[in-house]
Structures are given as C-alpha cells and as structure tokens.
Amino acid sequence: MPKNRCFQGIWASPWVFIFAATGSAVGLGNLWKFPYMMGENGGGAFLFVYILCLLLVGLPVLIAEVALGRTVRSNPIDTVNDLSERHIIAKGWVALPWLAGLVGFLIFSFYSVIAGWCLSYFKRAITGEFDAINLPKSQFIFDEMLAKPEEMAIWNSVFLALVILAVGQSVTRGLAKLVKLLLPVLIILLITLSFYSLQVGDVAQTIDFLFGWKWSDITFDVVLAAVGHAFFSLSIGMGAMFAYGAYMSKHMSIARACSIVVGLDLLVALLAGLIIFPLVFAYDLNVASGPSLTFVSLPIVFGAIQGGQLLGGLFFTLMIIAALTSAISMLELFVAWLHERFAMDRFKAAIISTTAAWFLGLAVILSFNDWSDFKILGMTLFELLDSLTSLVMLPISAIVLTLLVAWFIPQNVWQKELITRNAKHFSWWYVTLKYISLPAMLLIAVTGWLGA
Ligand code: PHE
C-alpha cells in the first residue's frame, strides 16, 4: 500500500479534470512561446509539424502519463514506490518522479519570473505607458524592466503569492473551483481578443503566414523545436499531468479526456496566433523577432490602437490567468507528496516549495542584469535553465516515462486502466506509444544532442 496518509479525493466531475489539465497545458507556452516560435520557424511549416508531433507523440505520451497517475491514486513519487513494492517494477524507477519534479521546479522558477513580467506589463498597459510609443521606446521599456532586479523581484513575489493562495487550497474543492472559474474567463478573453484583432488587423497576411508554406521550410531544427514545444505545451514529463491523473474519476475515459485537452491546447495556441499576427502584420512589425514579440512588438500596437489601454490590459490579464493555472500544476507533485506522505498542510507545503523557487527565481532575475556576465557554457542562468530543461531534462523524463509505461509495466494494467470498450483504440494507443512515439523521441533527442 502507498504510505498515503492524506488521501486528497477525486474530482467530482470528469470535466474538472479536463479544466484542470487544460489550465495546466494552456499557458505562456501557448500565448508567448508558440507565436514567436512560429514566427521564427516559418509559420505554416512549424504549425504542420507541430500538429503531427501532438498527434504522434504528445497525445500518446499524455495518455500514458495520466494513466500512470490514476493507477495508484497517489502522488507520483508514492505511485512509483507502490508499484515497486508490489514488484511490478524495479525500485530504481523512483528516479523518474524525482526527475520530473525537479524539471517542473526548475521550469517554475523561471516561468514565474516571466509571469511577473506579465503583471508588470498589465500595470503599464492600463496606465497608458504604451501610448504612442515606437519600436526604440518599446525596446527601452523592456530593457529598463530587465535592468531593475528589485522591480522584477517584487512582481515575481506577487505572482508567487497568487500561486500559494491557489495551490494551498484543497484539491477537490479549492483547486477545482478555481479552474472552473478561470478557464471560462480565459476562453472568453481569447475569443474577444481574437475577434477584435481580426477586425482591425491584417487577416490576409496572417492566413498566408499560417497556412502558406513549402516542404522545403521543414528542416530538422523545425522538427526539433516542434516536438520540444509539444512536450512543454502539454505539460508532459514534469509530473503535472501525472499528479492530476490521480484525482481523475475512474469512470472517465483517459483517452477521450486527453484528446479534448490536446485539442483545446492547440486551439488556444491558434487563437493566440490569430490575436498576435494580424496586429503584428498590420503595424509592419517583425514576426521573427523571437521572445520579444509579446513584450516589445505588441505594446507598440496597444499604444497606437483605439482602446489600446483596455486591449493591452485584457491581453496581459489573459497571460496572467494562463500562467497561474499552469504554474500551480508545476508544484502539484511536491505539494501532493508533502501533504500525502507527511500529512503536511497543503498551504504550508505550497509556501515551502514557492520559497525555494523564489530564491532560484532571484538568481534568474539577476542573470538579466547584475549577473549577466556570469555565464555557464556561454549562457546566462536564465538561458541555461531554459535550454537544460527543455532540451535535455524534459526529453529524458518523457522518454523514461514512456519506456516505463510501454515496456516495463505489464500491458494488462493499462488494459484495465484505460477502460476502452473499443479494443482497437487501445491497441492504436499502445502500438503508437511503443513503436512511434518512443523511437521518434529517442531519434530526435539523440540527433539534437549530437548536433548541439
Ligand atoms: N504547458 C504550460 C504552457 O504551455 C507550461 C507547463 C509546463 C505547465 C510544465 C505545467 C508543467 O505554458
């Protein structure tokens, strides 16, 4: 039996799982990273490869992670411990949840810094700081923010306080209520903003950019970027979906729930593109400007457009909500473990985890200014954490998880867990996971590492 002292319960309706998992998946990855990655990687070509990666790798691995979470109904660390105590797998597999938790924690430390930028930009947008700015002025505002560690640390702390308030809640009541409230707000904001953007922006160029591409646009780098982003965007390999899977009702089909989550995640990424690109094209800005697309290019539009203060305010509210519902899931593995294993209050567990992340976040903040000359492998701490997690740790964690589910835990465990009235669907998932997702991940990761 798992040493689960505090069983946290099961979500009352299957939809709560879908809301929570979609809240985790939809985040800065969709609103900030996806549009700029598309911009940098040839638009439609990236989108095409990304959709293939979602279907052939993302969805099967997501199903595997959630199913693993639901087998024992415990936090990821104790789930693996339990499976090994029952001699289903070897003890050493417990390294997997620890690695996943560590990746989640490291990502959280810099993700929350960027969420802090969103809070700061929300204030700037509604106070009219972007009024009539041009590109150099917008760049100046961004650089000035990065140059001030105290200011960034304050915004980061505000965001972390929000996270503590959210994660400290009970899973079945507090967390469930929160995601049920925030997700619809997020969707309404997305639809309103994209509607507005399509009215005032350049739709023709956007359609051309999103759907017009040539085979020659698809390079190995595009594939690498797309598969890495599919993991990040679906929150795979970081223990988040593993932990949420434990609270999912046994009556729900995991495959169906995960397909809905993947569909919504893709839809939100596309809507983010439909908000950002029409504006960027209409104002003749550079789509390939990279990470600064949201923080440097968009404010120029907000400053130029009628009602831009409101538009900008709504846009950054959207980013903050999306970041919050993702950030809470990154800490769930450790918070659930501390709560279930040591009967620690969730609130206390949330404070401990966020405080640790706050210190690392401070180092990340300083890597933009006072410590920017301090480089490891030629990268600042922020760049190092970003590359290390997304290019090395995350693929390893996802590969190990897939190996465990597809090759080491007996198939009948999954047959029971995945309640498939339809045997064909089960074999489709199992065969894809074993013979397509896993080899594809190995091939892409190893080739990427050798080429790096
Ligand atoms: N999927 C989230 C996003 O797209 C990021 C995330 C990573 C969330 C890991 C949870 C765990 O922004």
Boltz pocket constraint, residues with backbone or C-beta under 6 A from the ligand:
constraints:
  - pocket:
      binder: B
      contacts: [[A, 24], [A, 25], [A, 26], [A, 27], [A, 28], [A, 29], [A, 30], [A, 104], [A, 107], [A, 231], [A, 232], [A, 233], [A, 234], [A, 235], [A, 236], [A, 238], [A, 240], [A, 326], [A, 327], [A, 329], [A, 330]]
      max_distance: 6.0
